[in-house]
Amino acid sequence: MLKRHFAPGASPATLVPHTEGEGAVKPRIHLLEYDANSFAEHEVTESADLLALIDAGKITWINIDGLGDIDALELLARKYGLHPLALEDVLNTGQRPKVEEFQDHLFIVAQMVYQDATECICGEQVSIFLGKNYVITVQEEPEYDVFNPVRERLRAGRGSIRKSKADYLAYALLDSIIDHYFPVLDELGRSIEDLEDQLLENPERSMVLKLHEHRRSLTQLRRYVWPLRDLVNGLLHDNSGQIKAPTKVFLRDCYDHTVQLMDFVESYKEITTGLMELYHSSVGLRTNEVMRVLTVITSIFIPLTFIVGVYGMNFSQEPPDNKTMPLNMPELYSPHGYIVVMGVMLVIAVAQLVFFRRKGWL
């Protein structure tokens, strides 16, 4: 979820392939072409072969996975007139979700969210070019994406996607990106609920670290979801003619989903804030319980310590020269002095316990 910057001062529209990180791989190019009656699918191994496979009479979806090479992007830019600044944003990952209008195409940036094999929440930029009969999508890396449901619908010819134009395909891809936020947030919500139960039963320091991880994930998701709503709203009010009226009806549903996502993110953020306060309150209550018990124990031993201290001074009533000293401690030579003192100490301790119990301090 880190943003990649070019060197400060670089000239506009500088295209620099990724040389490190997950995107620094040779791009995988996947070509889908279809109309109402036909469907074709190709894996393109060499960028130079791409243009020869494109059928101008069909709807074309070109998906590029990986940013380690810009040859395919440059070829497509020349063929479809893609703006150089849009190509720069494709390579400068971590862009804020947005939609930009150019002369004969729209450029859409969205953040795709998914969980990897370790159930870690990952974010990846998806760049979408929408033209009259084509959609070009560019992803950072080839291992994960959320477009398989759309591919399966195209292969099976289900629904109206094969009968619709390129703008409907762009909607379907954007809708798939938005819908895949929900299972990620559902899993995050379950984890937060489990943490809440654990905090109520036995708060531990490790839970605070987990809460901070969740808050960090929610903060990042909020950065993605808020501008995503504006993106869909921009498509709903598109005046370029690239988004047709029938597709805008479906985009309204997308807009509703982004509002729901915002509600989930904000609700979970409030819950995590409350859980953090709950943790501090639980720790404070446990500390108070411990301090109360220690205070009671200390209070019991204060008079006992006083008695022991007094009789531990060992003043003798009779000095070595047998001269009587009446003001010294006569109890030291009492035959039952030890038993009497222990009994007095026991009575004092029991009396204190009874008093504390009646006061509700125990």
N, C-alpha and C positions, 0 to 999 in steps of 0.2 A: 504494500500500500504506500510505497514511497514514490515521490515525484522525481522524475528524471529531468535535469536541466542541462541545456547546452552551455558551452563556455560563455561567460558574460561578454557582451560586445560583439557576438557573432552576427553576421549580416542576416537580414530577414530571409525566410524561406530556405535556410540551410538544412540540407538533408544529410544526416549522419546516421548510418546504421548502428544498431546496438552491438557493442563488442564485448559486453559482459552482462551477467545476469541471465534470467530465464529467457529473455527475448533474443539473446545472442545466438540464435540457431538459424540454419538455412530455412527460409520460409517453406511451409507446405501449402500448396495451392489446390484448392478444391473448387471445381466448376460444376454448377448445376444450371441446366437450361430446360425450360418447359413452356408449354402452352396448354390449352384446354385438352388437347388430344395426345400429347407426347411428353416424354420426360427423358433426359439424358444426364448422365453423371460422369465426371472425369476427374482423375487425380493427375495433376500436371507436375511433372518432375523437373522440367526446365522452363524457366520464365519465357524463353524465346518461342516456345511452342504454344503459349497461351492464346495469343491473338488469332492464330489459325483455327482454334477450336470454337471460337465465339460465333454464334449464329445470330445475326442482327434481327432476324424475324421472330425471335423468341425472347421471353423474359430470362435474363441472365443474372445468376447470383455467383459472384466470385468471392470466395473466403480465403484469406491469407493468414496463416498462423506463423508468427515469428517475425522479428524485426532485424534479423542479422544481415539482411541483404535488401537493397532498395531497387533492384533491377525490375521486378514485377510492378512495383509502384510507379516507376518512371514510365514503363510501357503503357500502363493503364492511364496515367496522367496525359500522355500524348494522344491516346485514342479518344478519351472521353473529355479532355479539357479540364482535368481536375486542377484546382487552384493550388499553387505552390505553398501558400500559407497553411492551407488545410493539410497538405502532406507533411509539413513541418510539425503540426499538432499531432499527427498520427505517430510520429517518432518521439515527440516530446511527451512521454506518457505521464499520467497523473493529472490530466486536464480536468477542469470542472465540467460536469455534464452540461452540454449546450447544443444548440442548433444554429447553424449559420447558413444564410442564403447566398448562393452565387448565381452566375448568369443562367446556367442551364442545369444546375444540380444543387442539392442540399447536402450539407455536411453535418453529421450528427455524432456527438461524442457521448457515450454512456459508460458507466462503471458497472461491470459484471461482477457479481458476488457469488461465491460458492464455497463449499467445504472440501478440502482436499482429503487424501487418504487418512491423514492423522486427525481429521475433524477440526482442523484449524481453519478459521475464517480468512479467506483470501479475496483480494480485490484485483481486478484486471480491467484495463481500459479497452473498450471496443469502439472502433471508429467505423462509421457507416456513411458511405456515399450513395445518395439516391438520385438517379437520373430517370429519363423517360422510360427506358426498357431494361434498366440494370440496377443492381444493388451490389456494392462492393463492401465487404466487411474485413476489417484488419484487427487481429488479436495479437496480444503480446507473446503468447507461447502456445504450443500445440496440444498440451496434455489435457487441458480442461476447457470446456465451454458449455453453454446451456442451450445450444441450438439443435440438439438432437430431436426434440419433439417436432420442430419445424421441418427438419429433413425427412422425418418419417411421414409426416402429412403430405409432403411433396411426392415422396416415392409411392405412397399408397393412393394418392389422388383424393384424399379425404377432404371434405368440406369444400369451400369455395376458393381455396388458395390458388389452385392451378387455373382457375377461370378468371382470376383477378390480375390487376396490373402490378407493377413493381412497387407502388406505394403500399399496397396491401402486404407484400412480402416484408417491406421495411417495418410496417406496423407489427407483423407477426414476430419478427426478431426482437423488436423493442419490448413487446408484450412478454416474450419468453424471459428476457433479462429481468423485467420487473417482477414477474411471477416467482422467479427463483430467489427473490429476497425473502419470501414468506417462510419457506422451510428453514432458512438460516436463522431468521428471527424466532421461529417456533422452537428450534433447538436451544437457542440462547435463552428464551423464556423459561424452558424447562430447567435448564441449569440454574437460572436465578431462583426459581421456586425451590429447587433442592437446597440451594444455599440458605434460603430463608428458613427452611425446616431445621437445618443443621445449626444455624445461628440461635434459634429458639431453644434447641436442646443442649448444645454444648459449643459455645463460641470458641474458635481457635484462631490463632494468628494467621495460619495458612489461608483461611477463608478471606481475610482482608486482601491478600495478594490476588486471589481469584476474583474478588469483586473489582479490584482495580483493572484486571484484564478485561472484564466484561464492560466496565465503563469506557475503557479505551476503545473497544470494538464498537460500542454504541456511538461514541463520538465520531468515529470514522464513518460508520453507516449513516449518521446524520448528515455528514458532509456530502455523501452521495445522494441521499434521498431528497433533500430539500431542493437542490437544483434540478433533480430529475423531474419534479413536478413542473418546474418552469419550462423544462425542455418539452414535455408533452403539451403544455399549454401553448407553447410557441408553434408546435405542429398543428394544433387545433385552429390557430389563427393564421396559418400560412396563406400568403397571398401570391406565391410564386406559381401556383398551378400544379406543383409536383404532388401535392396531397389532394386527392379528389374527395368530393363530398361524402360518398358512401364510406370511405375509409375513416373520415373524421368521426363518424358515428361510433366506430370501434375504438378510436383514440379517446373518446370520452370515458369509456370503460377503463382504459389505461390510466387516465387521470384520476378516476376514483380509487384505483389501486394504489397510486402514489400517495394519495391523502391517507389511506388506511395505513400504509407503511410509516408515514410520518407519525400517526397516532401511536403505533406500536413502539417506535423508537423513543418517542417522548415519554410514554408510559413506563417503559423499561428503565429509562434514565432516572425517572422519579423513584421507581422501586429500588434501584441500586443505591440512590442517595438515602432513602429511608432505611435500607438494610445496613448501610454504613453507620447511620445514627443508632440503629438497633444494636449493632455490634458494640459500639462505645457504651451504650446504656447497659448492655448485658455485662460487659467487663466491669463497668462501674458498680453494678449491683453485686457482682461476685466479690469485688474488692471490698465493698461495704460489709458483706456477710463475713468475710474473713476478718476484717478489722473489728467487727462487733464481737466475734468469738474471742479474738485475741484480747480485746479490751475487757471482756468479762473475766477471762482467765487472769489477766493482770490485776483486775480489781479484787479478785479472790485472794491472790497471793500477797497483795500489799500489806494487809494487817498481819498475815501469817509471817511475812518477812520481818515486820516490825517486832513481833514477839520473839522470833528466833534471834533477831539482832540484839534485842535487849538482853536475853539470857545467854547470848554468846559472848558478852563482855567479860564474864568469869571474875567479877569482883568477889572477893572473899570477905565473909563477916569476921573471921578470926585471922589476924596476921600471924606470921611465924613466931613473934614474941609472945603469943597467947593473949594479946591485949584485945578486948572486945571492941568491935566497930559497929555500933547499932544501926548506923545509917546505910550500911552496905546491904547486899541482897541476902535476906535470910532464907529465901526459897531454894537457894543452891544446896542446902543441906537437908531439905525436907525429904523423908523416905518415900513419899508418893509424888514428889514434884514433877518428875518426867511425865507420869501418866496424867496428872492434872493439866499440865501445859498442853499436851497433845489433845486431850479432850476439849479444852477451851478452843484450840485452833480448829478442831473438827466442827464444833458448834458454830463458830464464826463463819466457816466456809459454807455449811448447810444453810445458815440463816441468810447469807448473801444470795445463794442460789434460789431460795424461795422468794426473796425480795425481787430479784431480777425476773423470775418467772411471772410474778404478779404484775410487774410493770410492762410485760410483753417484750422484754429485751432478749429473751431466749426463745 
